[in-house]
Amino acid sequence: MICSICPRNCGADRSREFGFCGAGDEIKVARAAPHFWEEPPISGSRGSGAVFFSGCNLRCVYCQNEVISHGAFGREVGVDGLLRIFENLVNSGVHNINLVTPSHFAVQIARALEKFDSPVPVVYNTSSYEKAETLRCLDGLVDIYLPDLKYYDSSPALKYSGAPDYFENASKAVLEMYRQTGDLVTDSEGIAVKGIIIRHMVLPGNISQAVKVFGWVRENLSPETYISVMRQYTPYGEAKNLSPIDREISVREYSIVREKISELGFTNVFYQKKSSVGEKFIPDFNLEGVDL
Ligand code: SF4
């Protein structure tokens, strides 16, 4: 297909070449296994069934999953293979199916989900660099959106992700996600069954982005919106030599962001502990769960 499903609009003919995202037509996966490091309503006690897709349409310079996002490591599985992956994850007892970096396969994933009567919620875990019109193909198929709203201003979006139009697209995408699912709903055990959690990973030297992003959320979504303020940033790849993101965020930076969030009046907020920082949290991309 000639592809324009994401804001890159790179126009690749994915039947014979890879797009900017590194993807061809076939769904490609690098790992499918229970994952325990998402927010508590997503990971619960039995883990989230994370399916890590190969390739990425954003390709941030600091990406910790570089081997799959930039290198597109993985195995082509097609729609039928993806359905077997879903079934195996459900049989392992996970709380949900968690589609990680799915944007460049949104259309193929919708085809798979139409054939899959999932007994657990389906989570769409994205960088938010999406077209709202593409997300409409997932309406009724995705139960929970987990968008990372990464930048408000064009300048850091250009510098770190080569996407100066990031917020223009991501903000419309988040509104479409919210239209589809509404606020987060949990079951009696606190596990998410429907809704949206808006994340933002605070970058060192860029706390104004966190304040602006959550300010926008407060103005445009319900006050009950669940947000997740991530402090897990660890310099990785090119970012190790790129100031100011060549370091972890400081205690003071995270504390300022927390104060601002409190001033904005959010009540449903997930914060991360400092112990969540480090390369030990990067999954091993070894085709686990993909070797069908
Ligand atoms: S999904 Fe990939 S191939 Fe399609 S427009 Fe975006 S970057 Fe290009």
Residues whose N, C-alpha, C, O or C-beta is under 5 A from the ligand:
A	BS01	SF4	C3 S4 I5 C6 R8 N9 C10 G11 A12 G19 F20 C21 N57 H104
